[in-house]
Amino acid sequence: MERRLSLVLQQLVKPGAAAPQSSCLETLLSHLQTDAGIIELPSVTKWIIHCASEWDGALIDTNKSIKSFILRLTALASEKEPIFGNLMKNDVYNKICILQHQDPSLKLGTLKILSSMSCHRSGILYLLESQLWSEVVKQSHQNHTIYISRTNLNFISQFLWQLNDFNFDKECNEVLSNIVTPFINHQWKNNTIMDDEENFAMDNYLTPILQILINILDNIEHFGKSNIIIRALTKQFNLDCHLWNLFQLCRKSQLLSTISKLLLLIRVSKVYVDKMDFEGISQNDVKEFCLIHSQLITALISKRDIEGILELSNFSFSYIIKVQNHYNASLIVVNEDKNYDFTNQIIIMSILPMVCSLKVKKNDFMELYFEKIIALACENTTRLAYALRDLIKEKNDIKLAVKAIQFTIGLKKYLSKPQAVIIFQSYFYRFQDFAPENIEANYIVVGVDSWENSLLLSSLLEAVYIYIDEFDIPWQDTVEVLCVYNFCSKVIQTSNLDAKLVIKAFKLAQLTIKKFLSPNLALLVDSAHGSIIEEIGKTIYEKLHDLNWDIRDSAMELLYVVSDVAVIKFPAFQQQISENNLPELVVTLAMEDSESYVRSSALRCIGVMVRIRNMWENQLQYLDLPAKMMNLLHQESEGIVRKEAASVMTNIYEYQKFSAPLLDSVFMAMFHAAAEDLHWEVQLTALQFWRKVIANQMSHQGMIDGIFPSVTFSKENRKIVQLNEGEIKKRLKKILNELALRGCLGVLLCCMKDDSEIEVMESALQIINELIQLLDKYNMTEIDHKTDKLSTPSRPIFDENFLKNDAEIAKIGTYRNTADIRGETNCLMLNAGQNSDSVIESIVNSKDVNLLAHVYADRLKVDDTKSEEVEMKPKNISNMFVEPVAFVSTVRETDFRKAIDEKKKWNIGVSTDIQSLMDDILGSYVPSSEINNIDCY
């Protein structure tokens, strides 16, 4: 390992050598960061020292990615205090820690080195002696990339708290003075009022300073500990007084929001600065929090800064939740024998921009909602809410509602379910402005006449979806949730709306139908009359003709949900689907749409529709689905489409019937999909088809719920027979023979080949193990080459899923004409009647698997004389047929689990093994023969 790593590092700084891909260097760094032992190797330290000595010399290539790699590797090594001492002794940091780098990657690498130094006492002393920290503070006032700015802030905060923990009081005060003094001495103290230009200039100068202080104070881990920083800021620098003075001078700007956040942190921190044995949050502490927040909200209202109120509320909520979680306590305010949750007070202020400017006429439900909000608010919050309401109505700015939605979405990870319900209801009532009940056109969304309104509607649709999905809001908690689909339907049916709005409405409509139906559908009556739901079929039909493929795909996904619900939960949807001719349209789109995503979604719908008997018998069975699916499995270039085609074939086999002449072609097509398709998801789906084939054969032989009963009715002998051990073994042999004839056993073995994907091998092995466990359960440890003579079948081919007479066959429009079907059926019945015994006997006795291929070659061949048909044969048809004896012996003798585990281990090694990564890097520098000889020393 060490020799190989040394060779890699030497090649990186070799003169004239090209740098490897940046992704390789990033991956190598992540490996080195994970494995601390590698960083501690002497060769790594030696290489860093060598690079530092030649930092600007000829040995270091001008490639910036190599220099950045050296800096970041040095940062990893500097976290170890002994290595840091060695590097400092060799003057490494004075040579490479240059904060004036113009390149962002080099500057970021240098900042990471400084951050690593601040992890231990030796590094802290070096930073104090070299004054590098002061350079970082100066540069934090400049404009940088977000990564550099974030690293700057984190370094300063970490460095200060380390000084605090090591009790470097004097040094800590010096650093704080360096940060705070430019703010205190700024010219704003000499002004009584500022114009816009002065206000903007002050924003740019002071905001970075205040952001540093916010990043320092936003650290609840130091509550109740010795706190030099808080004491210095509040008592020595009197920072809160300076901030209040600046607050009074500022006009509405980003600086106001920043000041209010910092004031909140300082006031909260002051509560604990002298509590050395702090163990929890008292009632007085909670009241102090509320007072601080109320004062800041009042000040911002006086500044008419609604956006600042929203930002402060969002920041306060997340900060207070961190405090609650840290001390495992709820912030409950007790006032006149009533309890008020402090977080609820913040939520009320956050939702006001959405509910205070409603134009829709109030109803009883809305009145109940406002009464619930008032009941949650304490007296002080109620007073502030009324003041803010007047300001919001005066401004009447749609952007404020959009910002409120964005902020409340950001709060979702901190909310309880009752709080989420309150916010959801505010979204819903804002919906009403777009679809008032008193408009003449029933399905029109109004007010989307500007970019701001369109943005508001888009934000509302997204927010409602997130809250319903994440919090699983039931109608028992809020009846408003039952009306969401009505609004979505109006959005969908409104013309000339932006496609993104329609797609979001479709997505939300899917969710509402999945989770709940309207109250008039709750009893599952066989009608949707009188509900907006009755228009859903017509709506989907119209949108499936939209020119925008995104809308067609969204409509198809809604149809999938509707069809799935129609199977059992609400059969009334079946009539809407059929009356609007959706099955025919969906099949047409599945075959002819230009977009693969739409074709895939259409096939998903078909897969659900075939489960509905009425829809199959009246429409789908006449649409030649099996032939169409087989054509897709062989001709379609997109894997997602072939996967859904295989799923349709599985559902037809499970829930409906294939015509007898098609079954052999179906088995061949599904063998091709499971064993030879290049897309692993197609293979997995096709394996589910073969699982259904196995289950069908077991059921046919009398198995119920995975076991053989003591007695069963024999279809062959037409009488009740006792299932003793001998009879069960005979039936198991029949099952294996039937599976062999269909190619099922061949599929399973093909899927266990080394070139198969791990997921496919796992699925196939699970099926194999189930079969073997069944044989072991009934003591079939081995299978004789000679089996009991099977009865002559009285059906065209060996399967239950077929149509039994020519009248049924004639009803179906298959991919061949009726005459061909009948001719082939008669031929198959003749062959089955005359030759089945001899054929089966020869199959059982033969060890040549190719015999099966020759015997059934004519049967499995598709007529290739017709140009519209596709050759359905697998590439290796001989692999399709495996004798039961060969299958069982192969499975028992081969450790498939070991093979899969080894493949997993190899795959993980290829993607994560540092040895393989170093070989890849070396491969771009030295011949492969030299790489292979490295480990020989």
N, C-alpha and C positions, 0 to 999 in steps of 0.2 A: 504493500500500500504506500509506504513512505517513499520508496524509490519511484514508483509510478507518478505520485503526486509531484515529486521533485522535478521529474522530467517534464510534466505538464507546465509547471511554473517557469522552468527555464525556457521552454519554447515560447511562452507568451511574451517574454522580453528579449527574444533573440532579434538582432538587427535585421530588418527587412522582412520579418515574418508578418504575414497577414493575420489580423485578429479573427478569432472564431466568431460564430454568431453570438449576439448578445444574450439570446435565450440560453445558450450553453453556459455562459459565465454566470447568469442569474441562477441557474439550476445548481451549478457547482457551489456557489455561495450558500444556497439554502441547505445543501448537504453539509457543508462545513459548519454552518450555524447549528444544525441539529446534532452533529457528532462533535462534542467538545474535545474529545481525545485527539482528533485530527489537528485541530487548531494548536494544541499544545505540543505538536511534533517539533523538534529542534530545527528541522529543515524549513518549516514555514517561517519561523522567526528569522532564520538566517537569510532567507530569500527577501523578506521585507526590508531587512537592514541593507541588503545589497541594492535593492530598488531605490531606497532613500538616498544612498550614496551616489547613485547615478540618475537622480530624479530629472535633472535637466540635461543629462549627458546623452551620448550616442546610443547607449544600451537600451534606453527607454524609448520605445517607438512613440511617435507623435499621435498615435491613435488614442482618442480620448476614452474609448471604452476600456482599454487596457489600464489606463491611469485610474479610471473610476473603480475598476476591479481591485487594484492595489489599495486604494483608499478604503474601500469597504472591507477588504480582508484585514487591513490594519485595524479597523474599527472592531471587528470580531475578536481579534487577538488582544486588543487593549482592554477588553472586559475582564481579562485575567490579570490580577494585580502583579504576579511575578513576571509575566511576559511584558506588561507595561513597564516595569522597572528596567528590564533588559533593553527594551526599545528606547526608553528615555536616556539610558546610559550611553547608547550609541547615537544620540542626537537625531533620532528619526523624526520626531514631531516638529522640531524647528525647521526641518527641510521640506516636509510635505504638507504641514498644516498651514495652508495659505488661504485665508478667507477671501482674498481679493480675486479669486478665480472668476473669470467671466462665464465660463461654461457651467450651466446649472448642475450637470451630473457631478462635476468635480467639486463644486461648492457643497452639494448635498453629501458627498462622500466625506468631506472635511468636517461637516457638522455632525455626522454620525460618529466620527472619531472622538470629537469633543463630548458627545453624549455618553460614549463608552467610558471615557475618563471619569465622568461624574458618578460612576457606579461604585467607586471605592475611595478611600481616604487619600491614597497616594495621588490619584488623578485629581482630586479636589485641590490638593496642595499645589500641583503643577499648574492647574488652571488659574489659581490665585496669583502664583508667582509670575506666570507669563502674561497675565491680563488678557488672555484670549477671550474670556467671557465678555469683556467690555466691547470688543470688536463685534461680537454677536449681537449685543444690545443695540449698537449703532446701526448694524445692517438690518435689524428688525424694523427700522423705520422706513426702509426702502420697499419698493414694489418687487416681489419675487413670485415664482411659481407657487402654487398652493402647497406642493410638497416641501419646498424650502421654508416657506412661512410656517407651516405646521411643525417642522423639525426645529426651527428657531425657537418657537414658543415652548415646545416640550423641553428643549435643552435648558432654557432659562428657568422654567418652573422646577425641573428636576434638580438643577444645580443649587437653586435657592433652598429647596427643602432638604437637600443633603447638608448644606451649611447649617440649617436649623437643627437637624438631627445630630450633627457632630458638635453642636454648641459653639460654632464659630460666630459669636454675637457681633463682634466688630466687623468682620468681613461681610456678614449678612447685611448689616446696616449700610455698608459701603455699596454693595450691589443694589440694594433698594434705593439708595440715594441716587445712584447713577440712572436708575429707571424713572424715578418720580420727579427729580429736580427739573428736567426739561418741561414737564407738565406744569409744575408749580410756578416756574419762572417765565412761563409763556406770556405774551403780551395781552392775552385775553383779560388779564386782571385789570388792565388799564382802560378797558372799554366798558361803556354802559349799554351800548347797543351796536349791533353789527349788521351790515348789509349782506346781501346774498353772496357776494364775492368773498367777503371776509369769512363768512360762515363756512363756505366751501373750502377755503384754504385751511381754516382751523380743523375742519373734519379730517382732511388729508394728513395733517401733522399730528393731531392728538389721538386719533382712533387707534393707530398701531400701539401707542403707549398703553392705552386703556385695555386693549386686547391682551397685552402681556400680563397686566394685573389681574384680569379676569381669569386667564389661564392658571395663574399662580393660586388664586383664592378658591377656585373651583376644585377643592380637594378636602373632602369631608373626613379623610382618614386621620387628619391631625386634630380633630375636635377632641378637647379634653387632654391634650398633650402640651408639653412645653412649646410655646408658639412665639418665637421671636418675631416672625414676619408680621403676624396680625397686630401684635403690640406696637411694633415700629410704625406700621402704616396708620394706625388709629391714634396713637398717642404722640409719637415723635413727629410724624409728618402731617397729622391731622387731615388725612386724605378725604374723609367724608365731608368735611366742611368745604374744602376746595371744590369737591364735586358738586355739592349743592349750589355753590355760587356760580359755577360754570353752567349748571342746568338752567338757572334763571336767565342767563344771557343768551342761550342757544335758541334758535328758531327750530321749527320742525326739520329734523335731519336724522341721518343715521347715527350721529353722535349722541342725540338724546336717548335713543334706545340703548346704546353702549353704556352711557352713564348710568341709566336706571338699572341695568344688570349689575354693574359694579357696585352700586350703592346697596342693592339687595344682598350681595355676597358679603360686603363689609359689615352691614348691620347684623346679619345672621352670625357672622364670625365673631363679632364683638360679644354676642351672647355667651360664647363659650371660652373667650380668651383667658378668663381668670378661673375657670372651672377645671382644676387639675385632676379631680377624681370624677369626671363626668361619666355617668353610667347610662343615661337615657334622657328622654325628652319629657319635660314637665309641662303642666297646663300653662304655666307662665310663659314657657318657651313658645308654645303654640300661639298664645295671644300676641306675643312679640312678633312672630312671623306674620300674623294677620295684619298687625298694625303697620309693619314695614311695607307689606304689599299694598295695603290700602293707601298709604301716603304716596307711594310711587304712582299708583293709578290716578289718584287725584291730581298730582302734579302734571301727569301726561295729558289728562283731560283739560287742564288749564292751558296747556300748550296746543290743544286741539290735534294731538298726534295719535290718531286711532291705530295706525300701523305700529307705532311704538308700544301701544297697549297690548296688541296681539303678540308682538315679539317678546315682550316682558312676561306675558301670561304663559307662553310656550316654554320659555326658559325657566320660569318659576316652577311650573308643574314638574318638569323633568328633574330639577334640582331637589325639590321637596320629596319627590318619590325616591330619589337616591338616599336622602336622609332617612326616610321611613324604612327603606329596605336595610340600611346599614344598622339601624338600631331596633329593627323589627317592632315598630310602633306605628300606630295610626295617629294622624294629626287631627284630633277632634276638639273643636272649640265648644266649651260649655258656657252657655249664656242664658240666664234666667230659666234654668232647669230644662233647657232644650239643647240638644247636641247638633252641631253643624260640622260637616267634614270640610276641612280647609281646601282640599283639592276640588271639591264641588264649587267652591266660590270662584276658583280660577277658571273652571269649565264654563260657568255662567258668563263670565266676562268674554270668553273666547267665542261663544256662539252668538253673541248679541248682533254682530254685523250681518248675520244670516237671517235673523228673525225680526229685527227691528224695522226693516224697510220692506216688509211684505205688502204687496198690492192686492192680493186676493182677499175676498171677504171672509171674515172670521166665521167659524162654525163651532159647534159644541165640542168637538174633539180638540180643536185648537185652543179653546178656552181651558179645557182640562189640562192641556200641556203647559200653558202659561201658569196655571195655578200650581202645577207640580214644581215648576222652576222657582216660583216665589216661595214655596214651602221649603225648598232646599237652601235658600239664600238667607244669610243672617241680615240683621238690620243695616249694617254698614254696607254690605254688598248690594242690597236693594237700593240704597241711596245712590251708590255709584252707578248702578245699572241704569237708573232713570236719567242720570246726567249724561251717561254715554249714549243712551238711546236718542236723546235730543240732538246730540252732536252728529250721530250717524244719519238721522233723518235730514238734517240740514245739509250734510255733504252729499248724500244720495249717490255714492260712488260704488259701482259694481265691483271694482277691483278689491274693495275691502272685503266683500263677501267671498271672493276667490281666495284671498289671503287667509281668511278665517277657515275656509275648507282645507287649505294646504296645511295650516297649523294643526287643526284637529286630526287630520290624517296622521301627522307626525306623532300625535299623542297616543295612538292606538296601542302601542306596546306597554303603556303604563296604566291603561284604563281597566276598571272593573266592568262587569256586564251591565249593571244599572246605569253607570256613567255612559257606556257606549250607546245604550238605548236613548238617553237624553240627546246625545249628539246626532244620532240617526234621525230622530224626530225633527230636529232643526233642519236637516237636509231635506226631509220629505216636504215640510211646509214651504221651503223655498222652491221646491218643484212646482207648487201650485201656481206660482206666478207665470210659468210657461204654459200651463194647461188649465186655465180657469174653467169652472163648470158652466158658466153662463154664456160661453161663446156658441155661435150658431153651428159652425162645422164641428162635428163630434170628434173628429180625429185630426185636429190641427194643433200644432204646437206654435204658440205665438211668442213674440218678443225676441226671437233669434234673428235680429236685424242688424247686429253689429258684431265686431270681433270680440268685444268684452262680454256680450251676452252669450255668444257661442262658447267662449272659454268658461263661463260660469256653468252653463249646462253640461259641458264636458266634465268639469270638475265634480259636479254633483253626481253624475252617472257613475264616475269612477269611485267616489267616496261611498256612495250607497252600496255598491258592489263589495267594496272592501269590508265594510262594517257588517253586512249581512253574512258574508262568507266567513270572516274570522271570528265573529262573536256568535254566529248561529242564532240570530235573534228570532224567537218564536212569536207567533201572533198573540199568544197569551200576555206577553210583555208589552206589546204595542200593536194595536189593530192597524196602524198605518202601514205596516209591512205588507198587508194583504192587498193594498191598492197600488203597489209599486208596478205590477205588471200592466195595469191600466195605463199608467203614464208611459211606460216603455212602448206599448202598442201605439200610442199617439205619436211618439217620436219616430217610430219606424215608418208609420204611414204618412208622415208629413213629407211632401215633396220638396226638392231643392235644398235639403239639409246637407251639410258636409258629411262625407262618407264615414269619417271617424266617429261622428256622433251616432250615426245609425248602427255602426258596428258595436259601439259601447252599449247602446240600447238593446241590441240582440243578445249581447253577453249577459246583461243584467236580467233580461227576460228568461233566459235559460235557467239562471240561478233561482228565480222566483218560482218557476214551474217545478223545478227539482225539489225545492224545500217546502213549498206550500201552494195550494190552490185557493181560489176565492171561497168565501163561506158558502155560497150557493152550490159549490161543488163538493163540499165536505162529506156529504152522504153518498157520494159516488153514484148519483143518479145518472141514467143513461141519456143525458141531454146537457148541452151547454147553452140552451136557449135563454135569452135574457141577459147574458153575460158577454163582456167584451171578448172573452175566450172563444166565443163562437166564430169570430172573425179570423182566428189564428191560421186556419188552413188557407184562406184567401190571401192573407198577408204574406205567408211564406211563398205561395205560388207566384205572387207578383214580384217578390224580391229575388226569386230564383232566376228571373229574366233580366236582372239588373246588369248593366254593362260593366260595373265594377266587380272584379272577381272577389275582392274582400267581402263585399256585401253578400254575394252569392254563397260564399263559404260560411259566413255567419248565419245566413238563413238556413243553410243545410245543417249546421250544428244545432240550431233551434229545433229543426224538424227531427233530428235524432233524439233530442230530449223528449219531444212530444210523442214520438213513436214508442220510446221506451216506457213512458208513462201509460201509453195506450194499451200496452200488452195486458196489464192486470189492474193497475191502480185506478185508471180512469178510461174505460173502454169507449166513452163518448168521443174521444179524439179519433177513433178509428173511422167513424163516419166522415169527419171533416177531411181526413187524409184521403179517403177514397173519393168523396164527392168532388174534390178539387183536382182529381187526376194526378195527385202527387207521385204515386208509385211509378207511373209511366214516365213522368218528367224526370224523376230521380235516376231511373235506369238510363235514360237518354243522356243526361249530364255525366253519369258515371263512365259512359263509353266515349263521349264526344267533346266534353268540355276541354278548353285549351289549357286550363290550369290544373296541375296535378293535385294541389291541395283540395280543390273542389271535387275532383274525381274521387279522391280518397274519402272525403266527408260523405259523398253520395253513396259510396259502397258501405260505409258504416250504417247509414240509414237503411239501406237494403238489408243488411245483416239483421237489423232489429225487425224490420217489416216481415221478413219471412217467418218470424215466430208467431205472427198473427194469422190464425187459420183462415178467417174470412178473407183477409187481404190476399193471402196466397191463392186460395181457390178461385177467387173472382177476378184477380188481376195478374198477380206476379207469375203464376205458373204458365201463363200464355206469352211471357216475354222472353222465353228462351234463355233464362238466367244461367243454367249450368254451362252451356256452350260459350256464352259471353265471358263467364268467369275463367273458363279454361283458356280462352284466347288471351285474356289479360295476363294469366299466369305465365304464358309462353312468350307474349309479344310486348307487354308493357315494360318500359325502361325504368320507371320510377318504383323504387322498393316500397314506398308507403302505399302505393296503389295495389301492388301485388299482395301486400300483407292483408289489406282489407278484402281483396278478392278471395284469398284463402279463408278468411273468416266467414265470408258469405257461404262458401262451399261447406264449411263446418256446420253452420246453422241450418242449411238446407238438409244436410244429412241427419242432423239431430232432430229437427222439428217437423220436417216434411218428407217427401219421397222423391227420389230420382227415378227417371224412366229406366226400365231394365236395360235397353241397349246402350245407355250412357254410362252405366256403373263402372264398366271396365275402363273406359276413358277417364272417368273421374278418378279412379284409383291411380291410374298412371300419371295424371296431371298432379295429383297431390303427392305422389312419390317424388316427382320432379321438384315440386315446391319445397318439400321437407329435406330432401337429400342433396339437391343440386343447385338450389337457388343461391345467388351470391349475397343476398341480404339476410342477415341472421334473424331479424325479426319476422321475416316471411317464413323461415324455417320453424321458428317457435310456434307461430300460428298454425302452420300445417301440421305440426306434431299434435296439436290439440285435436285436429281432425282424426288422426290415427288413434288417439286416446278414446274418442267416441266410437270408432270402429271396434276397438277391443271391448268396450263396455257393451256395445250392441250384441257382439257374439256371446259374451258371458250371459247376458240376459236371455238370449235365444236358447241357451243350453240350460236354463232354469235357475241361474244364480239370482239371488235377491239380496240387495244391500251387502254385496261382497261375500256372501256365504251360500252354500247349497242347502236348501231345506231337506227335511227327511223324505218328503215325497213331492212329486211334481207331475204335471201332465206332459206326456210325450207327444209332440206334434207329429213325429214320424210314425209312431205306432198307434197314435190316437187312443191312448189310454193312460191311466195314472200309473206311474212306476215309482218304485222305492229307490231312493238314491243311496245305495250302500257304497262302500269304498271302491269296489270294482266299477260300478256305474259312473261314479264321479270321475275316476281316472279316465274312463272311456270318453266322457264328455270333455274333459280337459284336453285330451288328445285331439278331439274334433275341433276344439277352439284353436289350438295351435296350427292344425292343418288349414283351417279356414283363413287364419291370419297369414300363413305362408302363401296361400293362393292369391291373396290380395296384395302382397308385397309389404305387409306391415312389419314383419320380422326383418326384412331387408332394410326397410327405412331406419329402424332402430340401430342396426349395426352400422349403416352408412353414417349416421349422425355421430357415432362414437369414434370416427376416424380422427387422426391427429390434426388434420387441416380444418376441423370444425371449430366454431367459436365455443368458448367455455359455456355460455348460456345455453346453447343448443345441446351440448354434451350433458349438461346438468339435467335439462328437461328430459332428454332421451333416457338417461340413466335412471331417473325417477320412475319412468314407465317400465323399464326393464326390471328394476327391483320389485315393483308391484307384481309383475308377472311371476318372477321367480319366487317371491314370498307366497304367492297363491299356490304354486306347485309344491313348495315345501310344506305348506299347511296341510295338504292332502297326500303327503308322503310320495310325491312323484320326484324322487331324487334323480332319476334318469329316465330317458325315453328310448324304447326299443326301436331298432330300425324297422321292424315289422310291427305295424299297428293293426288294431281290429279293423275289419273291412267296413268301410263307411256305406251307409245306405245311399241308394241312388236318389239324388235330389229331384224334387218335383217342381223346381222353379228354374227360370232361365239361367241365372247365375247365383253364386253362393252369397246371398245377402238378403236381409229382411227389408231394407230400404229400397223397394222397387214397386212399380205399379203393375198389378197382376194380370190385367187383360188388355186386349188390343183397343177396347173402347176407351180406356183411360189414356193409353198411349196416344191414340189418335187426337185426343183433346189438346195435347201439348205441341206447340210449334217448336220442335228441336232444330238443331242446326243441320239435320238431314231431312229429306222429304219423307212423307208417311210411307211410301212404298218401300223405301230403303229400310225404315225401322221394322216394318212387318217382315220383310224378307230376312233381315238379320236375326230377328227374334225367333222365327221359325227354325233357322239354321242352328241357333244356339240351343234351342230346346231339343232339336234332333240330336246334336252332339252330346248334350247332357244326358239324354235318355239312353243312348246306345253305348257311349264310350266312357262315362264317368268312372265306373268301377275300375276298368283297366287303367285309365289314366292315373287315378289316385293311387292304385297299387304300385304302378311303375314309379310314381313320384316318391312314394314312401321308401321303396327299395333302392332308389338310385342315389348315388353320392354326387352325381354330376348336376350342379345347380343350373347349368345351361339347358338341361332337358326341359325345365319348366319354361324357360324363355322360348324354346322351340315349340313346345306344345301349345302355348298361348299366344304365339306371335301373331296368328291370324286374328284372334279375338281382340287383341289389344292394339291392332293397327287401325289408324284412322284413314279413311279413303283419301289418298293424296292426289287423286285425279281431278278433284274439284278445287278450283283456284281459291275459293273463299275459305277453305279449311286450312288449319295449321297442323303441322306435324307434331303430334302429342307425345312421341316416344321420348323417354329419358335418354340421356347421353350414354349411360351404361345400363342397358336394360337387364343384363345378367345379374347386376347387384340387387335387383328388385326382389328376386325370389331366393329365399334361403330355407332349406329344410329345417323343420323343427328340431331334429336331432343335432344338426350343425349349430343352430342358434343357441340351444340350451348348453351344449358343451362349450361353445365359445364364451358365453356369458359366465359360466361357472369357472372356466380356466383363466379368464382375463380379469385383472384387477383394474377395472375402469376408474374406480375412485382414486386410486393412486395416480393414474395417468392424468386425471383432471387436476388433482392437487399439484402435481409437478408442473403442469402447464400454467396454473395460476401463479405458482412461485416464479416461473420463468418470466411470465408477463410482468409481474411486479418488479422483478429484477431488472428487466429491460428499461422500464420507465423510471425506476427510483434508485437503482444500484449505482453507487458512485464509481465503481470500477468500470462499468459499461460507459458511463459518461466520460470518464477520462480517456477511455479508448477512442471514443468519438472525436474528442478534441485532438488527441495525438494523431488520429488518422488524417487530419488536415495538414500535419507537419512532416511526419516520418512515414516510411514504407511500413506496410502491415507486418512484414517479416520481423522488423525490429521491435514492434510492439509485442509480438508473440514471444520474443526472446527475453523480455524484461524480467519475467518471473523466474527465469532460469538461474539468476544470480543469487 
